[in-house]
Amino acid sequence: MPYFFLAPTLVALLLFSIYPFVTGILFSFQDITWIGGSAHWVGLDNYQRILEGSTGSAQFFQQALRQTVIWTAGVVGGQLVLGYATALLLNQKVPGRWIFRTLILLPWALPSVVVALTWQWLYDPFFGLINHYLNQLGLIHGPKVWVGQPTSSMGPIMLVGIWRGLPFMALMLLSGLQAIPEELYDAAKVDGANLVQRFRFITLPLMRTITVVVVMLTTMWWWNSFDLQKIMSPVGNIGNRTMTLPVLAWYEAFQWHHLGRGAAISVISLVVMLLVMVWNVRREMRTVNE
């Protein structure tokens, strides 16, 4: 009977997780143009084309890898700073705080496509609210193109990523803050510790484990982010500052019909992220054991 109830979930995992994962690894060692097309084994040739040299696919890969690191560090770092500030505010005992805890979930609850299209409209140089109010304040003069051009920077899209992921970060940190005994803060106040000292010597040390966990989770999610960069850069991502590894893998596989090469980029991206996660977990385990 237990296996009967577990069977639907196991079948779903096999179809939508394990099978695509194994198939993607196999594709990375093959010369294949599209799913279901003819393929033949080429070994490490796809990886060599990506990793060796400084032109073509190798040049795009190096640029995408560098920009993926910048994108992930900027988004996760911004979420962490603002997440701590938001969690500390939501942890205060004020009337109706449950309303604010509910409202902060809105960016996380909205579909990614809706978020991307909405912000794309807000950034519109002629009709967007952002340009409108910046012109009213005198900070800019005339229409300014924020996203969607080959020369557009990653900053505006990074801001959208921070806004979208802030609720998860804030609520995870809030759950950790609520687990800290109030007696520790009371004792620190008696000893004369100010607000900054209480945060530095009580909050941060006791929040270390949950901070590491939530940073690792958000790093994995935003390292693999695809929808915001792709939707908010309709002119094209290739060669500009919004091209990350998932976007490059999509172009290689589905635009240029190099499915094997796109799979190889995804596998390399997976390996890089696994190495970072394993190193972080081992370091955290050593700290816990000490």
Beta strands, then each sheet from edge to edge (+ up, - down):
strand 1: 30-32
strand 2: 39-41
sheet 1: 1+ 2-
end
